[in-house]
C-alpha cells in the first residue's frame, strides 16, 4: 500500500471517528437506567385533566419536560423540575386528539443528556359537561358534572340530619366547604333527593376506570375533571378526632360486603389510588356524593 493511501485511510478513519463522536453527543443517553415509565401507550390521557408523568434518572438533579407529536416539538411542559421522578402535568386543553405523542426528559444542567418515550401514547379530548341541582329537601344548590355516562354531584352533600356533623377544624368548628359527615345509621335514615341515589361500588369503579391513572389527581379540586374532591378526612370514632385532612377523603357507598359491613370509598394521595374498603373499626362518619338515576 502506498504512503499516500495509508495517509488517506488514516484521515478517513479519524473523520469517521470524529463524526461518530459528534453524532453520539446529540443522541439519547445510552444508559439504560434512565427510563420514562408514564405515560405508556395504554394510558388514558385527557385534555384539561391532570396526568402524572413518571421517570427514573438517577444522574439528573433537575429536568426539563417537553411534549412531542410525530417527533416534532409541541411545547415545554415544565423546566428545571427537581428530579423526584414525577410531575403532575395539566394537559393543555387545545391539544389535538391523536395517538403519536411522546415525552422527552432532558437534564437541565446538561442539555446533551436526555431520553424519550419508547412508545407513542394517545391524548383524547375531555368534554366536560356541568350543571347544577337544587335539593328540594332544603333548597341547597349543588354543582354537578357528567363524566362518561354518569352524572355526579361535584360537591359533598350538606343536608342537616341526625347523625351528621361538620369536620372540626380549629380554630373554627365548622368547615362547610367540606360538606357534612354522616354516620352509616344517618345514611340509612336519610331522605335521598328524588332522581338521585347513593352510588354503589360498581358505579364508583366505572368512574375510577374512566380516568385510570389520573383518577386520584384528576378527581381532586383543580384536577380538571370537575369532580372536585376536597381532601377532607373523616371522623375517627376510636380516638374521637377528625383527621387525615389534606391526605384522604372517604365516601359511603350503597354496597354491603359479604360479611355484612357497609362499603366505602377511600381516595388517598398517600396510596395514590381509590380504595374500596369495608373495614370500619374507626371510620365512623364519612361524606356523601350522590349519583343521578339512569333514565
C-alpha positions as CSV (number, residue, x, y, z in Angstrom):
1,X,0.0,0.0,0.0
2,X,1.4,3.4,-1.0
3,X,2.3,6.1,1.6
4,X,-0.5,8.3,0.1
5,X,-3.1,5.6,0.5
6,X,-2.1,5.0,4.1
7,X,-2.5,8.7,4.9
8,X,-5.8,8.8,3.1
9,X,-7.1,5.8,5.1
10,X,-6.0,7.4,8.4
11,X,-7.7,10.7,7.6
12,X,-10.9,8.9,6.7
13,X,-10.8,6.8,9.8
14,X,-10.2,9.9,12.1
15,X,-13.0,11.7,10.3
16,X,-15.4,8.8,10.8
17,X,-14.4,8.6,14.5
18,X,-15.0,12.3,15.0
19,X,-18.3,12.2,13.2
20,X,-19.5,9.3,15.2
21,X,-18.4,11.0,18.4
22,X,-20.3,14.2,17.5
23,X,-23.4,12.3,16.5
24,X,-23.4,10.4,19.7
25,X,-23.4,13.6,21.7
26,X,-26.7,14.6,20.2
27,X,-28.3,11.2,20.6
28,X,-30.3,9.8,23.5
29,X,-28.4,8.6,26.6
30,X,-27.2,5.0,26.2
31,X,-27.6,4.5,29.9
32,X,-30.5,2.0,30.2
33,X,-31.0,3.0,33.8
34,X,-32.8,6.1,32.6
35,X,-36.4,5.4,31.7
36,X,-39.8,7.0,31.3
37,X,-42.5,4.8,32.9
38,X,-45.5,7.0,32.5
39,X,-47.3,7.8,30.1
40,X,-47.5,4.4,28.4
41,X,-49.4,3.6,25.1
42,X,-52.4,2.1,27.1
43,X,-52.8,5.0,29.5
44,X,-55.9,7.3,29.3
45,X,-54.7,10.9,29.0
46,X,-57.3,13.7,28.6
47,X,-57.0,17.3,27.7
48,X,-57.6,19.6,30.6
49,X,-57.1,16.9,33.2
50,X,-54.0,16.3,35.4
51,X,-51.8,13.3,34.5
52,X,-48.7,12.1,36.4
53,X,-45.5,11.8,34.3
54,X,-43.1,9.4,35.9
55,X,-39.4,8.7,35.1
56,X,-36.2,7.4,36.5
57,X,-33.0,9.4,36.0
58,X,-30.6,9.0,39.0
59,X,-27.9,11.2,37.5
60,X,-30.2,14.2,36.8
61,X,-30.7,16.8,39.5
62,X,-33.1,19.0,37.5
63,X,-35.1,18.0,34.4
64,X,-36.9,19.7,31.6
65,X,-40.0,18.0,30.2
66,X,-41.1,18.5,26.6
67,X,-44.0,17.2,24.6
68,X,-43.6,16.0,21.0
69,X,-46.1,15.0,18.3
70,X,-44.9,12.9,15.4
71,X,-41.3,13.6,16.6
72,X,-42.0,17.3,16.3
73,X,-41.7,19.7,19.3
74,X,-45.1,20.9,20.6
75,X,-44.4,22.7,23.9
76,X,-42.4,22.6,27.1
77,X,-44.4,21.1,29.9
78,X,-42.0,22.1,32.7
79,X,-38.5,23.4,33.2
80,X,-35.9,22.8,35.9
81,X,-38.1,20.3,37.8
82,X,-36.4,18.8,40.8
83,X,-35.8,15.2,39.9
84,X,-38.2,13.5,42.3
85,X,-39.2,11.3,39.4
86,X,-42.7,12.5,38.9
87,X,-44.6,15.6,37.8
88,X,-48.3,16.4,37.7
89,X,-49.0,17.6,34.2
90,X,-52.1,19.6,33.4
91,X,-52.6,18.5,29.8
92,X,-53.3,21.5,27.6
93,X,-56.9,21.8,26.5
94,X,-56.1,22.9,23.0
95,X,-54.0,19.8,22.1
96,X,-55.2,17.8,19.1
97,X,-56.7,14.3,19.7
98,X,-54.0,12.0,18.3
99,X,-52.0,8.8,19.1
100,X,-48.5,9.9,18.1
101,X,-47.4,11.9,21.2
102,X,-44.2,11.4,23.2
103,X,-42.3,12.9,26.1
104,X,-38.7,14.0,26.3
105,X,-36.8,14.3,29.6
106,X,-33.7,16.4,29.5
107,X,-31.0,17.1,32.1
108,X,-31.5,20.8,32.8
109,X,-27.8,21.2,33.6
110,X,-26.6,19.3,30.5
111,X,-28.9,19.6,27.5
112,X,-27.0,16.9,25.6
113,X,-28.3,14.3,28.1
114,X,-31.9,13.2,27.6
115,X,-34.2,10.3,26.9
116,X,-37.7,9.9,25.4
117,X,-40.8,7.8,25.4
118,X,-40.0,4.3,24.0
119,X,-43.5,4.2,22.5
120,X,-46.0,6.9,21.5
121,X,-49.2,7.5,23.5
122,X,-52.6,8.9,22.8
123,X,-54.3,12.1,24.1
124,X,-58.1,12.3,24.0
125,X,-60.4,15.3,24.3
126,X,-62.2,15.5,27.7
127,X,-65.6,17.1,27.0
128,X,-66.7,18.2,30.5
129,X,-70.4,18.9,30.9
130,X,-71.6,20.6,34.0
131,X,-74.9,21.7,35.5
132,X,-76.5,22.3,38.9
133,X,-79.1,20.7,41.1
134,X,-81.4,22.2,43.7
135,X,-82.2,19.9,46.6
136,X,-86.0,20.0,47.2
137,X,-85.4,18.9,50.8
138,X,-83.7,22.1,51.9
139,X,-83.3,24.3,48.8
140,X,-79.5,24.0,48.7
141,X,-77.9,24.2,45.3
142,X,-75.2,21.7,44.2
143,X,-72.8,21.7,41.2
144,X,-73.0,18.6,39.1
145,X,-70.7,17.1,36.4
146,X,-71.2,14.5,33.7
147,X,-68.3,12.0,33.5
148,X,-68.7,9.4,30.8
149,X,-72.4,8.5,31.1
150,X,-72.6,9.3,34.8
151,X,-74.0,12.5,36.4
152,X,-72.4,13.1,39.8
153,X,-72.8,15.8,42.4
154,X,-69.4,17.6,42.4
155,X,-69.8,18.8,46.0
156,X,-70.2,16.8,49.2
157,X,-73.8,16.6,50.5
158,X,-74.7,19.2,53.2
159,X,-78.2,18.3,54.3
160,X,-78.7,18.7,58.1
161,X,-79.8,15.3,59.6
162,X,-79.5,13.4,62.9
163,X,-76.1,11.7,62.9
164,X,-74.5,14.4,60.6
165,X,-71.7,16.8,61.6
166,X,-69.2,19.3,60.3
167,X,-65.5,18.5,60.2
168,X,-63.9,20.1,63.3
169,X,-61.2,22.4,62.1
170,X,-59.5,24.6,64.7
171,X,-59.9,27.4,65.5
172,X,-63.3,27.2,63.8
173,X,-65.5,24.2,64.4
174,X,-67.3,24.5,61.1
175,X,-65.8,23.6,57.7
176,X,-68.9,23.8,55.5
177,X,-66.8,23.7,52.3
178,X,-66.2,20.1,53.2
179,X,-69.8,19.2,53.3
180,X,-71.4,17.1,56.1
181,X,-70.0,13.9,57.6
182,X,-72.6,11.2,58.2
183,X,-72.7,8.1,60.3
184,X,-73.9,5.0,58.5
185,X,-77.0,5.0,60.6
186,X,-77.7,8.5,59.4
187,X,-77.2,7.4,55.8
188,X,-79.8,4.6,56.2
189,X,-82.3,7.1,57.6
190,X,-81.6,9.9,55.1
191,X,-84.2,11.1,52.7
192,X,-82.5,11.0,49.3
193,X,-83.3,13.7,46.7
194,X,-85.7,12.5,44.1
195,X,-83.8,11.3,40.9
196,X,-80.5,10.7,42.8
197,X,-79.1,7.8,44.8
198,X,-76.1,6.7,46.9
199,X,-73.6,5.1,44.4
200,X,-72.6,1.5,44.6
201,X,-69.1,0.2,44.5
202,X,-69.6,-0.7,40.9
203,X,-70.7,2.9,40.0
204,X,-67.6,4.2,41.7
205,X,-65.5,1.7,39.8
206,X,-66.9,3.0,36.5
207,X,-65.8,6.5,37.5
208,X,-62.3,5.2,38.5
209,X,-61.9,3.2,35.3
210,X,-62.8,6.3,33.2
211,X,-59.6,8.1,34.3
212,X,-57.5,5.1,35.4
213,X,-54.0,6.5,36.4
214,X,-55.4,10.1,36.6
215,X,-58.3,9.1,38.9
216,X,-56.8,10.4,42.2
217,X,-55.3,13.6,41.0
218,X,-57.9,14.2,38.3
219,X,-60.9,13.9,40.7
220,X,-59.5,16.4,43.2
221,X,-60.2,20.1,43.2
222,X,-58.2,21.7,40.3
223,X,-57.7,18.3,38.8
224,X,-59.6,19.3,35.7
225,X,-62.3,16.6,35.8
226,X,-64.9,18.8,37.5
227,X,-65.5,16.2,40.2
228,X,-63.7,18.5,42.7
229,X,-62.9,16.2,45.7
230,X,-61.6,18.1,48.7
231,X,-59.2,16.1,50.8
232,X,-61.4,16.5,53.9
233,X,-60.6,13.5,56.1
234,X,-63.2,11.7,58.2
235,X,-64.3,11.2,61.8
236,X,-62.4,8.6,63.8
237,X,-64.7,7.1,66.5
238,X,-61.8,5.2,68.1
239,X,-60.0,8.4,69.2
240,X,-62.7,11.0,68.9
241,X,-60.7,13.1,66.4
242,X,-61.5,14.5,62.9
243,X,-58.4,13.5,61.0
244,X,-56.5,12.9,57.7
245,X,-57.5,16.2,56.2
246,X,-55.2,17.0,53.2
247,X,-54.4,13.3,52.8
248,X,-57.7,11.5,52.0
249,X,-61.4,11.7,51.7
250,X,-63.9,8.9,52.5
251,X,-67.4,8.4,50.9
252,X,-70.2,6.0,51.7
253,X,-71.5,3.6,49.1
254,X,-74.7,1.5,48.9
255,X,-72.8,-1.8,48.7
256,X,-72.9,-4.2,51.6
257,X,-70.0,-6.6,51.8
258,X,-70.4,-10.4,52.3
259,X,-69.6,-10.1,55.9
260,X,-72.4,-7.6,56.3
261,X,-70.3,-4.4,56.6
262,X,-71.2,-1.3,54.7
263,X,-68.6,-0.4,52.0
264,X,-66.9,2.9,51.5
265,X,-64.5,4.6,49.0
266,X,-61.2,6.0,50.2
267,X,-59.5,8.5,47.9
268,X,-55.9,8.7,49.2
269,X,-53.0,10.7,47.9
270,X,-50.7,8.6,50.2
271,X,-51.7,5.4,48.4
272,X,-52.2,7.1,45.1
273,X,-55.5,5.3,44.3
274,X,-59.2,4.9,45.0
275,X,-59.6,2.1,47.6
276,X,-62.8,0.0,48.0
277,X,-63.0,-0.9,51.7
278,X,-65.3,-2.4,54.3
279,X,-63.3,-2.4,57.5
280,X,-64.9,0.2,59.7
281,X,-63.5,-0.1,63.2
282,X,-62.8,3.7,63.4
283,X,-64.2,5.4,60.3
284,X,-67.5,6.3,61.9
285,X,-68.5,9.3,59.8
286,X,-67.8,10.0,56.1
287,X,-69.1,12.0,53.2
288,X,-71.8,11.5,50.6
289,X,-71.7,12.1,46.8
290,X,-75.0,11.2,45.1
291,X,-75.2,10.0,41.5
292,X,-78.1,10.6,39.2
293,X,-80.5,7.8,38.4
294,X,-80.2,6.3,35.0
295,X,-83.1,7.3,32.7
